[in-house]
Amino acid sequence: MNIESNKQTRQTIVKLLSNLGSAKEIDQYLKRFSQIDAKRFAVVKVGGAVLREDMDALVSSLAFLQQVGLTPIVIHGAGPQLDEELTAAGIPKQVVDGLRFTGDEALGVVRKVMRRENMNLVDELHAQGVHATSLTTGVFEAEFLDREKYGLVGRVSRVEVEGIEAAIRLGAIPVIASLGVTAGGQYLNINADWAANELVKTLQPYKIVFLTGTGGLLDANGKVIDSINLSTEYDELMRQPWINGGMKVKIEQIKDLLDVLPLTSSVSITRPDELTKELFTHKGSGTLVRMGERVLRFDSWQGVDVDRMRELIESSFGRTLQPDYFEKTVPFRIYVSENYRAAMILTREEGFAYLDKFAVLDEAQGEGLGRAVWHVAREENPKMFWRSRHNNQVNIFYYAESDGCIKQEKWKLFWYGIDDLADIARCAQHTATRPASWID
């Protein structure tokens, strides 16, 4: 991409996303994405329900990505459409171990529906001026899963990338159907999630996006979970009683994927109309799942790489710590991600844990890493207070995580788990008079 093209791309993103996030965020994501090899930007998996119910939003989001010089690789299924067509053809639906048994007659319907849905999406993209290439075959070489048990159902044995690479070189979005062909030329029906997983393992993309109607993974209250750090949250998450069968399988599949991908890769689950917000803003829209980093815990500065900690804090705040900060500050507990990209430093004040510093590098914003560190710290510290400047952008997060807030002249006092008014008053006095740790 030449300099002029880069400039136009940057201007387009800022213009179209100015209502979603800050120019700094947008610029940061653009820089990150533009440094990635084209075929490693993103694999977008689209379910049949999205093709039927959210086609306009899907096409609009994909068109935007192409406008800004990014080429996603799209793979789709067609579950609801297949159910309808098979019923219309008088072919009863047979499910074995969660997979659709596919006989000779059913396979004919599968091929017809897959080609039709694939071309529908490609035609809609063309109608919006988007370059797209239909790939209904030639991507997945397959073998029988168990012909006697499942019929003409396959598993991917090899992914052919030549057609995908050719489309990307021409600036076209590859639109791939989840159909496989054996070495002997036999067509096989392949579960779309399985096909997407094998495609991802081969291409090793930076982003994997699952587009759904729900817009993300839902918690016990039906609210979208905004981020999951598998390194710190997986075991606890899988123990939750509200994790149902389908959701449990989805999380297990995502973990299996991220286990074999670079640590920079991540999975996003969102709605088609929220795709650009999910990709280009820290807050995102949907569920972001990363393998993430382990959170290390210390009770003193011993074992902490103080130089890296200083660099993390100063870079995060854009300010310079006083030279003797680490000598003067007596930590109660320290939590830091293993690559020193997010950290919390707690001291003991007024009988409670006091959050002295909460730092997250710009490059880690939007990954859920800060939230992962916060989650670990909160589990071990049921009572905590802290202060924040009035214009701190993190205050929105603090409001959500605290039980209360008091506005002071220079600071906002936040706390959770502290109920006694006298204790809160002492905390307020402490934050109002606590010396600054920065060189102003």
C-alpha positions in Angstrom: 0.0 0.0 0.0 1.6 3.3 -1.1 1.8 6.5 1.0 -1.1 8.2 -0.8 -3.3 5.1 -0.4 -2.4 4.9 3.3 -3.4 8.5 3.8 -6.7 8.0 2.0 -7.4 4.9 4.1 -6.7 6.7 7.3 -9.0 9.6 6.4 -11.8 7.2 5.4 -11.6 5.3 8.7 -11.5 8.5 10.8 -14.5 9.9 8.9 -16.6 6.7 9.1 -15.8 5.8 12.6 -15.6 9.2 14.3 -18.9 8.5 16.1 -17.7 5.1 17.4 -14.3 5.8 19.0 -11.5 8.4 19.3 -9.1 9.2 16.4 -6.3 7.8 18.5 -8.0 4.4 18.8 -8.9 4.3 15.1 -5.3 5.2 14.1 -3.9 2.6 16.4 -6.0 -0.2 14.9 -5.4 0.9 11.4 -1.6 0.8 12.0 -1.9 -2.6 13.6 -4.0 -4.1 10.7 -2.0 -2.5 7.9 1.2 -4.2 9.1 -0.4 -7.7 8.8 0.0 -9.8 5.7 -3.2 -9.5 3.7 -4.3 -13.1 4.0 -3.7 -13.0 7.7 -6.0 -10.0 8.5 -9.3 -11.8 9.4 -11.4 -14.9 8.8 -15.1 -14.1 9.1 -17.5 -17.0 9.7 -21.1 -16.3 8.7 -24.0 -18.5 9.7 -26.9 -19.2 7.5 -29.3 -17.2 9.7 -27.1 -14.1 9.2 -27.2 -14.6 5.4 -31.0 -14.8 5.6 -31.8 -12.1 8.2 -28.8 -9.6 8.2 -27.6 -9.6 4.6 -27.7 -5.8 4.3 -25.7 -5.2 7.5 -23.2 -7.9 6.5 -22.6 -6.5 3.1 -22.3 -3.0 4.5 -19.6 -4.1 7.0 -17.6 -6.1 4.4 -17.8 -3.2 2.0 -16.4 -0.8 4.6 -13.4 -3.1 5.2 -12.6 -3.2 1.5 -13.0 0.6 1.3 -10.2 1.0 3.9 -7.9 -1.5 2.2 -8.6 -4.6 4.3 -9.6 -7.9 2.8 -11.4 -10.3 5.1 -11.8 -14.0 4.1 -15.4 -15.0 4.5 -16.7 -18.6 5.1 -20.4 -19.4 5.4 -22.8 -22.1 6.3 -26.5 -22.4 5.4 -28.1 -24.4 8.2 -31.6 -22.9 8.3 -31.8 -22.8 4.5 -30.8 -26.5 4.3 -33.5 -27.4 6.8 -36.2 -25.7 4.7 -35.0 -27.2 1.3 -34.7 -30.7 2.7 -38.2 -30.4 4.2 -39.6 -29.1 0.9 -37.9 -32.1 -0.9 -39.5 -34.5 1.5 -36.1 -35.6 3.0 -36.4 -36.1 6.7 -33.7 -34.5 8.9 -31.5 -37.0 10.6 -29.0 -35.9 13.2 -26.3 -38.2 14.5 -24.1 -36.9 17.3 -25.0 -33.3 16.4 -24.2 -33.8 12.7 -26.6 -33.9 9.8 -26.7 -37.3 8.3 -26.3 -36.7 4.5 -27.4 -39.3 2.0 -27.0 -39.1 -1.8 -30.3 -37.2 -2.3 -29.6 -34.9 0.6 -26.1 -34.1 -0.7 -27.7 -32.8 -4.0 -29.8 -30.4 -1.9 -26.7 -29.4 0.1 -24.7 -28.6 -3.0 -27.6 -26.6 -4.5 -28.2 -24.5 -1.4 -24.6 -23.9 -0.7 -24.0 -22.6 -4.3 -27.1 -20.5 -4.1 -26.3 -18.9 -0.8 -22.7 -18.3 -1.8 -23.7 -16.6 -5.0 -26.4 -14.5 -3.3 -23.7 -13.0 -1.0 -21.3 -12.5 -3.8 -24.0 -10.8 -6.0 -25.0 -8.6 -3.1 -21.4 -7.5 -2.6 -21.0 -6.8 -6.3 -24.1 -4.7 -6.2 -22.5 -2.5 -3.6 -19.3 -2.2 -5.7 -17.4 -4.7 -3.6 -14.9 -7.0 -5.4 -15.7 -10.6 -4.3 -14.9 -14.1 -5.6 -17.1 -17.2 -5.2 -15.2 -20.3 -3.9 -17.7 -23.1 -3.6 -15.1 -25.8 -4.2 -11.3 -26.0 -4.4 -10.6 -25.0 -0.9 -11.3 -28.0 1.3 -10.0 -31.4 0.4 -11.9 -33.8 2.6 -12.2 -37.4 3.7 -15.2 -39.4 5.0 -15.9 -38.9 8.7 -17.6 -42.3 8.9 -19.6 -43.1 5.8 -21.8 -45.8 7.5 -22.6 -43.6 10.5 -22.9 -40.1 8.9 -23.3 -40.7 5.2 -21.6 -38.2 2.9 -20.2 -36.1 5.7 -16.5 -35.2 5.7 -13.8 -33.7 7.7 -11.1 -31.5 6.2 -7.9 -33.2 5.4 -6.2 -30.3 3.7 -6.9 -26.6 3.0 -5.9 -25.4 -0.5 -5.0 -21.7 -0.2 -4.2 -20.9 -3.9 -7.7 -19.7 -4.8 -7.8 -17.6 -1.6 -4.5 -16.0 -2.3 -5.4 -15.3 -6.0 -8.6 -13.5 -4.9 -6.7 -11.4 -2.3 -4.0 -10.5 -4.9 -6.8 -9.1 -7.0 -8.3 -7.2 -4.1 -11.3 -9.4 -4.0 -13.0 -10.8 -0.8 -12.9 -14.7 -1.0 -16.4 -16.0 -0.2 -16.0 -19.7 0.7 -18.7 -22.4 1.1 -18.3 -25.2 3.6 -18.2 -28.0 0.9 -15.4 -30.5 0.6 -14.2 -32.8 -2.1 -12.3 -36.0 -1.7 -9.1 -36.8 -3.6 -11.3 -39.1 -5.8 -13.8 -36.2 -6.6 -16.6 -37.1 -4.2 -18.4 -34.1 -2.8 -18.9 -34.1 1.0 -21.0 -32.0 3.4 -18.8 -30.4 6.0 -19.9 -28.7 9.3 -19.3 -25.0 8.7 -17.7 -24.5 12.2 -15.3 -27.4 11.5 -14.4 -25.9 8.1 -13.8 -22.5 9.6 -11.6 -23.9 12.3 -9.4 -25.8 9.7 -9.2 -22.6 7.6 -8.1 -20.6 10.6 -5.5 -23.2 11.6 -4.0 -23.0 8.1 -4.1 -19.2 7.6 -3.2 -18.2 11.2 -5.2 -15.0 11.0 -4.9 -12.0 13.4 -8.6 -11.9 13.8 -11.3 -14.6 13.8 -14.8 -13.2 13.7 -18.0 -15.2 14.3 -21.1 -13.2 13.2 -24.2 -14.1 15.1 -27.7 -12.7 15.8 -27.0 -12.6 19.6 -24.0 -10.4 19.1 -21.7 -12.3 21.5 -21.6 -14.9 24.3 -24.2 -14.2 26.9 -23.9 -14.4 30.7 -26.4 -15.7 33.3 -28.5 -12.5 32.9 -28.5 -12.7 29.1 -26.0 -9.8 28.8 -23.1 -10.0 26.3 -19.8 -10.8 28.0 -17.4 -8.1 26.6 -14.1 -10.0 27.0 -12.7 -13.3 28.1 -9.0 -13.9 28.9 -8.7 -17.7 28.7 -5.4 -17.9 30.6 -7.0 -16.6 33.7 -10.8 -17.2 33.3 -11.3 -20.4 31.4 -11.5 -22.9 34.3 -13.8 -20.7 36.4 -16.0 -19.9 33.4 -16.5 -23.6 32.5 -17.7 -24.2 36.1 -20.5 -21.7 35.9 -24.0 -23.4 36.0 -25.3 -21.0 33.3 -22.8 -22.2 30.7 -25.2 -24.4 28.6 -24.2 -27.2 26.2 -24.0 -25.1 23.0 -22.1 -22.3 24.7 -19.7 -24.7 26.4 -18.9 -26.4 23.1 -18.3 -23.0 21.5 -15.9 -21.8 24.2 -14.0 -25.2 24.1 -13.7 -24.8 20.3 -12.4 -21.3 20.6 -9.8 -22.4 23.2 -8.7 -25.2 20.9 -8.3 -22.7 18.1 -6.4 -20.1 20.2 -4.1 -22.9 21.6 -2.6 -23.3 18.1 -2.6 -19.7 17.0 -0.1 -16.9 17.8 -0.8 -15.1 21.0 -1.6 -12.0 19.0 -4.7 -13.7 17.5 -8.1 -13.2 18.9 -11.7 -14.3 18.4 -14.6 -11.8 18.2 -18.3 -12.8 18.4 -20.5 -9.9 17.2 -23.4 -8.9 15.0 -22.9 -7.9 11.4 -23.9 -4.3 12.0 -21.4 -4.0 14.8 -18.4 -5.5 13.0 -16.5 -2.3 12.4 -17.0 -1.1 16.0 -15.7 -4.5 17.3 -12.6 -4.2 15.0 -11.7 -0.6 15.4 -12.5 0.6 18.9 -11.2 -0.4 22.4 -14.7 -0.8 23.7 -15.7 -3.0 20.8 -19.2 -4.6 20.5 -19.6 -8.2 21.3 -17.4 -10.8 23.0 -13.6 -10.6 22.5 -11.8 -13.9 23.4 -8.0 -14.1 23.7 -5.6 -16.6 25.1 -4.2 -13.6 26.9 -1.4 -13.6 29.5 -1.1 -15.2 32.9 -1.3 -12.7 35.7 1.7 -12.8 38.1 1.2 -11.9 41.8 3.8 -10.4 44.2 3.7 -9.2 47.8 6.8 -7.0 47.5 9.0 -5.6 44.8 11.2 -8.7 45.1 10.8 -10.7 41.9 9.3 -7.7 40.0 11.2 -6.3 37.0 11.1 -2.7 38.3 12.5 -1.3 35.1 9.8 -2.9 33.0 7.2 -1.9 35.6 8.3 1.8 35.4 8.3 1.7 31.6 4.7 0.2 31.7 3.4 2.8 34.1 5.0 5.8 32.5 4.0 4.7 29.0 0.4 4.0 30.1 0.0 7.4 31.8 2.2 9.4 29.5 3.9 10.9 32.6 7.1 10.5 34.5 7.2 8.8 37.9 9.3 10.4 40.6 12.8 8.8 40.7 12.2 7.3 44.2 8.7 6.0 43.6 9.7 2.3 44.0 11.7 3.1 47.2 9.0 5.1 48.8 6.0 2.9 47.8 5.5 -0.1 50.1 3.3 -2.6 48.1 0.6 -4.7 49.6 0.0 -6.7 46.5 1.2 -6.4 42.9 -0.6 -7.9 39.9 1.1 -7.8 36.5 0.6 -9.6 33.2 3.5 -11.9 32.4 4.6 -9.6 29.5 4.3 -6.5 31.6 1.5 -5.0 29.5 -1.0 -4.4 32.3 -0.5 -4.1 36.1 -2.1 -3.1 39.3 -0.1 -1.8 42.3 -1.9 -2.0 45.7 -0.8 -0.5 49.0 -2.4 -0.9 52.4 -4.1 2.3 53.6 -6.6 3.0 56.3 -7.0 -0.8 56.9 -8.0 -1.4 53.2 -6.4 -2.3 49.9 -5.6 1.0 48.0 -5.2 1.0 44.3 -2.1 3.2 43.7 -1.6 2.5 40.0 -3.6 0.7 37.3 -1.7 0.7 34.1 -2.5 -0.8 30.7 -0.3 -0.2 27.6 -2.0 1.4 24.6 -1.2 -1.6 22.5 -3.1 -3.8 24.9 -6.2 -1.6 25.0 -9.2 -3.4 23.7 -7.8 -6.9 24.4 -9.5 -7.3 27.8 -6.0 -7.7 29.5 -6.6 -4.9 32.0 -10.0 -6.4 32.9 -8.3 -9.8 33.4 -5.8 -8.3 35.8 -8.6 -6.4 37.6 -10.6 -9.6 37.9 -7.7 -11.5 39.6 -7.1 -8.6 41.9 -10.7 -8.2 42.9 -11.1 -11.8 43.7 -8.3 -11.5 46.3 -9.2 -8.1 47.6 -12.9 -7.8 48.5 -12.5 -4.3 49.9 -10.6 -1.6 48.0 -10.6 2.1 47.3 -8.8 4.4 44.9 -8.8 7.8 43.3 -8.8 9.0 39.7 -8.6 12.4 38.0 -11.9 13.9 36.8 -11.0 13.6 33.1 -9.7 10.0 33.3 -11.3 8.0 30.4 -11.1 4.9 32.6 -13.7 6.4 35.0 -16.5 4.8 33.0 -15.0 1.4 33.9 -14.5 2.6 37.5 -18.1 3.6 37.9 -19.2 0.1 36.7 -16.8 -1.6 39.1 -17.3 0.5 42.2 -20.0 0.6 44.9 -19.8 4.4 45.1 -17.9 7.6 44.1 -17.3 10.9 45.9 -16.2 13.9 43.8 -13.4 15.8 45.4 -11.6 19.0 44.3 -8.9 17.2 42.3 -10.0 13.6 42.4 -12.9 11.2 42.3 -12.8 8.7 45.2 -14.1 5.2 44.2 -14.6 2.2 46.5 -16.2 -1.2 46.7 -16.9 -3.6 49.6 -16.6 -0.7 52.2 -19.9 0.0 53.9 -19.2 2.0 57.0 -19.5 5.7 56.5 -16.7 6.5 58.9 -14.4 4.2 56.9 -15.4 5.9 53.7 -14.7 9.3 55.3 -11.2 8.2 56.3 -10.6 6.9 52.7 -11.8 10.3 51.4 -9.4 12.1 53.7 -6.5 9.9 52.5 -7.1 10.4 48.8 -7.5 14.2 49.2 -4.2 14.5 51.0 -2.1 11.7 49.4 1.0 13.1 47.8 1.4 12.8 44.0 3.8 10.3 42.6 4.5 12.1 39.3 7.0 14.7 38.2 4.7 17.5 37.1 
